[in-house]
């Protein structure tokens, strides 16, 4: 079970996911270039095939890239676990490259300058409810 966030590369700032369509999406990179980008920004990433894992104290991030090295994409999911701290390296990455971030637990775009409002508490509540059954 993970707390999922989606990065988007868009040609304009949006305030909700409903504003995202093919007209605003911009390619992020090819699969192979994205792997390089992640490795440059997270030298501690461990790759297992197409799965990248970033594991630090209180941080666990998983991401997947596609099979075809030259395929490009304009959004991808980061699967976060462990603690709220897991979102902050993703936010730093988004700020660096001008990407926007959607929090699936909150069902909102994250304000990268005020990321304290995020879906971690909702995710934790759901996990606690499931694990208590």
C-alpha positions in Angstrom: 0.0 0.0 0.0 1.4 3.4 -1.0 0.7 7.0 -0.9 0.7 7.9 -4.6 1.6 11.2 -6.2 1.7 12.0 -9.9 4.2 14.4 -11.5 3.0 16.3 -14.6 5.0 18.4 -17.1 2.5 21.1 -18.2 2.8 24.2 -20.3 0.7 26.2 -17.8 0.1 26.1 -14.0 -3.1 24.3 -13.1 -5.0 24.3 -9.9 -6.9 21.1 -10.4 -6.4 17.8 -12.2 -9.5 18.5 -14.2 -7.6 21.2 -16.1 -5.1 18.7 -17.4 -5.6 17.5 -21.0 -3.5 16.8 -24.1 -3.3 20.5 -24.9 -1.3 21.3 -21.7 0.8 18.1 -21.4 4.5 18.4 -22.4 6.9 15.4 -22.6 9.1 15.0 -19.6 11.7 12.7 -21.2 12.2 9.4 -22.8 12.3 6.4 -20.5 16.1 6.1 -20.7 16.6 9.9 -20.2 14.3 9.8 -17.2 16.3 7.0 -15.7 19.4 9.1 -16.1 17.6 12.2 -14.6 16.5 10.2 -11.5 20.0 8.7 -11.1 21.6 12.1 -11.3 19.2 13.6 -8.7 19.1 10.5 -6.5 22.5 8.8 -6.7 21.3 6.4 -4.0 18.5 5.1 -6.3 18.6 1.3 -6.8 17.3 0.0 -10.1 15.7 -3.4 -10.4 14.8 -3.6 -14.0 12.4 -0.7 -14.6 11.7 -0.1 -10.9 13.7 2.6 -9.1 13.8 2.5 -5.3 15.0 5.4 -3.2 15.3 4.3 0.4 16.6 6.5 3.2 15.8 7.1 6.9 12.0 7.8 7.0 11.8 7.9 3.1 10.8 5.2 0.7 10.0 6.1 -2.9 9.3 3.7 -5.8 8.9 4.6 -9.4 8.6 2.7 -12.6 9.7 3.5 -16.1 8.4 2.0 -19.3 10.0 -0.9 -21.3 10.7 1.0 -24.5 13.8 3.2 -23.8 12.9 5.9 -26.3 9.2 6.2 -25.5 8.4 9.6 -24.0 5.9 10.4 -21.3 4.5 13.6 -19.7 3.5 12.2 -16.3 4.4 9.4 -14.0 3.5 8.1 -10.6 5.8 8.0 -7.5 4.7 5.5 -4.9 5.6 6.8 -1.4 5.8 4.8 1.8 7.2 5.1 5.3 6.5 8.7 6.3 5.4 12.1 5.1 9.1 12.9 4.5 8.9 10.8 1.4 7.1 13.5 -0.5 9.8 16.2 0.0 12.4 14.8 -2.4 9.7 14.5 -5.1 8.7 18.2 -4.4 12.4 19.2 -4.7 12.5 17.4 -8.1 9.3 19.1 -9.3 10.6 22.5 -8.3 13.9 21.9 -10.1 12.3 20.9 -13.4 9.1 23.0 -13.3 6.8 20.0 -12.9 3.5 20.0 -11.1 2.4 17.4 -8.5 -1.0 15.8 -8.0 -1.6 14.0 -4.6 -4.0 11.1 -5.2 -4.9 10.8 -1.5 -5.8 14.5 -1.2 -7.2 14.5 -4.8 -5.6 17.9 -5.3 -2.6 19.5 -6.9 0.1 20.1 -4.3 1.3 23.7 -3.7 5.0 23.2 -4.1 5.7 26.3 -2.0 3.4 25.2 0.8 3.5 21.4 0.7 2.4 21.0 4.3 -1.1 20.6 2.9 -0.8 17.1 1.5 -2.6 13.8 1.6 -0.3 12.0 4.0 -2.8 12.1 7.0 -5.6 10.7 4.8 -3.3 8.0 3.5 -2.3 7.1 7.1 -5.9 7.0 8.2 -6.7 4.6 5.4 -3.8 2.4 6.2 -4.7 2.3 9.9 -8.3 1.4 9.1 -7.2 -1.4 6.8 -4.6 -2.9 9.1 -7.0 -2.9 12.1 -9.5 -5.1 10.4 
